[in-house]
Amino acid sequence: FVQVWATPALERSFTPFALHKTLGGHGEEVLCLDWSADSLFIASGGRDLSVLVHSVHKLPLYAPPTLSGHRSSVKAVFFDASGETIYAVSREGALSVWELQERPDADRKAVAAAKAESIASRGEGFGEECIGKWWHLASRQYFDKDHARVSTASFHAASRLLVIGFASGVFALYEVPVLNEVHTLSISDGRVDTAAIAPGGEWLAFGCAQLGQLLVWEWRAEAYVLKQQGHFFAEVNCLAYSPGGALIATGGGDCKVKLWSP
């Protein structure tokens, strides 16, 4: 399940953190979340191969729609800037694009009738959002990177840039929803565990836990901004500051001494 908590206000209170809402619906572990731009909805992806669209606040007769049909666990889910498109990235290397569309009049009447029957029988319903609109699978495309599994993803809504990290140590940058490949690069011998895009969209940051790597790549200039690596598979045995305090020297079990700028 997913929990939404209200953050503390400026006024002092006995319980500064308050549980706002608990969102259920997934049959297995929830792996990823994303907020809509207006903060009214949360999309969640899970190990049960589905994406749910939750309402943050209580809406009369609203039931979270389930976006299903993914062939493996959903590793990342993102709203676009308008909140009417959801991008779901699944582990096997597929991008599913879901779009919010108007229902045809016949379907709208059928759903309204079903809602009325549900209210009469169980006191439940589908919500106005589900009556007037529905989530439609617009496309499903594949990254096709030698069958490499997706390990992480990040999305920049303003420029519609999607960066995908693979278990093979390769990352790729795409424009969505057409999935136009902008850039690809092998950055590590280990899995890319995490990725992030700078607010301006020009820098890409990656973390590789197995090798202790942190990399920042400027994709337009095709150059590293930062490339750091910790001690490879080894403990840090000793450290010392430089006399001026500007540098730290560390010695590890990998027989290396590294200098760091704190």
N, C-alpha and C positions, 0 to 999 in steps of 0.2 A: 504494500500500500504506500501511498504518498501522504505526507503530512504538510500542511501549510500553517506556519506560525506567524503571529503578529509581532513585529519587533517593538522594543521598548520606545515609549514616547518620552518627551522632555519632562513631563510631570512624573514624580516618583509614585510608584505603586507597589503593592504587596507582591504581585506576580507580574514582573515586567515582560516576561515572555508568555504569551497566551496562545493556546492551540486554536487556530481559526477553523480548520476543517481537515478531516481525514478522507482521502480519496482512495477508494478501492476499485476493484474490477479486474486486476491482473491475476492470472492463475499461478504465476511464478514470479521470480525476482524482477524488480524494476531496475533497468540498466541505464536509462537516460531520461532527461527532462528538458523541456524548454518552455519559456514563457512567451505568450503573444506580446506584441508591441504595446498593447493597451493594458496589459497585466490582468486581463479578465479571464484568460483561459490558460491552461497548462496542458501540453502534450507530453505523454509518457510512453516510452517504449520498453518492452520487457523480453525476458527469455521465453515467454509463451508465444512469440512470433507475431505480436500484435501491438498496435498503437492506440491509445485511448486519448480522447480530447475532453478534459475536465473543465468544468466551470469553477472558478475560484470562489465566487459568491453563490449563494443559493438562488437558483432560478426555478420558478414554478414549473413543475412537470418536465424538468430536464433530466435526461438520462445520457451519460457520456457515450457517444458513438464509438464503436470499435472498428478500427481500420485493420483488416486482416488480409491474409494471403501472402505474407512474407515467408520465405523458405527457410530462414534461419533467424536466430535472435537479432533483435533490433539494437544496434550498437549506438546509434545517434539519431536524434529527431530534432528538426528545426522548423520554426515558423518563418515565413518571409515577412517583409516589412508591412505588408497589407494585412496579414493575419488570415488570408484566405487561401494560402498554399502551405502545405506541410511537406517537408523533405524527410524521408525516412531512409537511413542507411543501415543495411543488414550485413551480417557478418560474412556472408558468402561473396560479397562484392556487388551488391545491387543497390541502386537508387530508385526508390519508389516516390513518385510525385503525386500527392493527393491535392485536389482542388475543390473548393467549396462552390457548389453550383445551385441555381434555382431548381426546384422540383417542377416537373410538368404539372398542369392543373389536375390531371387524372390521378397522378401519384399523390398530390397534396390532399385530395379529397379522401383517398384510401387511407393515408396516414392519419388524417384527422378522425376518420371513423374508428381506426384501430386505437387511437388515443382515447377516444370517448369510451370504447369498450374496456380498455385497461383501467381507466379511472373508475368505472362502474364496478369492475370485478376486484381490483386490488388497491385502488387508490393511487396508482402509479401512472406515469405518462412519459411522453417523449420530448416535451419541451417545444417552445415555439421555434427555436433555432433549427430543430430537426424536422419540423413540419414544412417550413418555407424553403429550407436549403438542405443539401446533403453532400457528404464528402465522396468525391468520385476519383477513382484511380485514373489519372490522366496518362501516365506513362511509367514504364519500368525499364531501366537501362542498366548495363553492367560495365564495371570499370575495366575488366579484361586485363588484369596485370598478372599473367602467368598463374592464374588460379590462387593468387595470394589472398589470405584472409585479411579483412579489414580489422585493424586494432584500435583506431581512434579517428575522430573527425571533428572539424570545426567549420563554422559558417559565418560569413560576413554579409549580413542582410542588405546593407546599403548598396554594395557592389555586386551582390549575388555571386560571391566567390565561395567555393566549397573546397576545403583541403582535406585529403584523405591520407591517413598513415596506414601502412601495411605491415604485416608481421615479417615481411622479407627485408625490412629496413628501407623501403622506398616510400616516398610521398609523392602525391600528385595533386595539382591544383586545377580545378574545373570551374567553368561558368555554367550556371544552371538557369533555367531548367533544361536547356538543350544538351547539357553534359559535354561541352566543348573543352577539350584538354588544353590548358594554357601552358602548363609547365610540369615536368616530372624530374625527379632526382633521387639517386641512391645516397643516403646520408649516413647509414650505419650498417654494421654487420649484424646487429640485433634488431629486435622488434621496436617500432616506433610506438611508445606507450601513450603519449599525450601530445596534443597539438593545440595551438591557439593563434588567432589572427589579431594583429594590432588594430586598434580602433580606426586608424586611417586606411587599413587594408593593404599597406605596402610591405609590412614585415610579417614573416611566419616564424613561429617559435615551436620547437620540438623538444621532447624529452625522451630519452631512451634509458630505461631503468637498468637494464642488464649491463650496460657499459658505463653507466653513470654520466651520460652525455647530455648537455644542454646546447642547443644550436638555434641561432636566429638567422634567417635567410631573407634577403631582400630580393624578391622574385623578379622585379622589373630590371634591376641591375645585374641579376644572377651572381650575387656575391654574398659571402658570409659577413654578417654584422658582428656576431659573437659565436665562438666555438669553444666550449669548455668541456673538459672531461675529468671526472674524479679518479680516484685510485681504482684500477681495474681489479674487481673481485678480491679486494684486500681491505684490511682494516687500516685506519689512520693510527699510527703508533706514536707520533709526536708532532708538535706544532710550536711555532715561535713567531712573534711579531718582529718586524724590522724596527730599528731604533726610532724612526719617525712615526711608526704605527701605520704607514701607508700600505704595507704588504704583510701577508702571512705566508710562512713556509710550512708545508706539511710533508711528513715522511710516512710512507705506507709499506705494507707487507709486499707490495709489488716491486720493491727495490727502486722506487722513484721518489724524487723530491719535487714538489710542485709549489709554484708561487701564485698567490691569489691576491686580488685587489678587493678588500672588504667594502 
